[in-house]
Amino acid sequence: MGRLKAGFLGVLLALFFLSMAWAGVNINTASVEELTKLPGVGPKVAQRIVDYREAHGPFQSVEELLKVKGIGQKKLKRLRPLITLGED
């Protein structure tokens, strides 16, 4: 029974991340709470993203996240398929 629960949980997590990848988290409008749903983004980094956005205006590129303390190349690579700038 434990393996079944673990497998089900794994499927749910995979579906969650897939749905985020399709919809994408808009880093120009997302709240701290929404940003913390991204892998590797805790409350402190999420707040720094919001603070940066409020101080500098909307992100013009995904790479601009590298200017936020706590976001490096490795984390950006992981986040890139899950985030958007809100452009259609």
N, C-alpha and C positions, 0 to 999 in steps of 0.2 A: 504493500500500500504506500510506503514511503517513496518508492521509486516512481510510482504513478503521480504522486503529488509533485515531486521534483520535476518530472517531465512536463507536467501541466504548467507549472510555474515557468519553466524554461520557454515553453511555447508562448505563454502570455507575454513574457519579457521581450521575446523576439518580435511579436506582433506590435508591441508598444513602440519599439525602436523603428520598426518598419513604417508604422503610421506617422511617426515624427519625421522620418526621412521623406515621405511623400508630401506631407503638409509643410514641413520645415518650420522651425521656430524663427520668427521674424525678430532679429536682434535689434531692430530699430523701434520696436513697439512692445517687446516682451517685458513682463514684470520680473522682479527678482524670483518670485515663486515659479514662474514659467521657465526661467533660465536654469534654475536648479534641477530641473528634470533632465537636462542634458548631461551626458556622461562626463564625469570629471569636473563638473561645475558645482561647487558648493555655494552656500549662502554668501560667503565673503567675496568670491570671484564674481558671482552674479551681481552683487551690489556694486562692485567696481565697474562692471560693464555698464550698468545703469548710470552710475556717476559719470563715467567717461562720456556717455551719450548725452547726458544733460549738460556737461561742460563744453563739449565740442560739436554738438549737433549730430544728426543721423550719420551712421557709418556709411561711408562711400564705397567701401569694399570690405570683403570678409577679412582680408589681410590686415586691415586696420585694427582688428582685435589684438594683434600682436603688441599694440601699444598699451594694452591693459595688463597690469601686473597680475601674474598667475596664468597668463595665456602664452604658451610658447609654441614653437613649430609643431611639436609632437601632438599637443592637445588640439591645435588648430586643424591638423590633418584629420584627427578623429571627429572633430565637430563639423568640418566642412560639408559633408553630405546631409547634415541634420539642420543646418541653419540657412536662413535666407535674409536678404535685405528688404524684402517686401515688394520687389519689382516683379511685375508680371510679364 
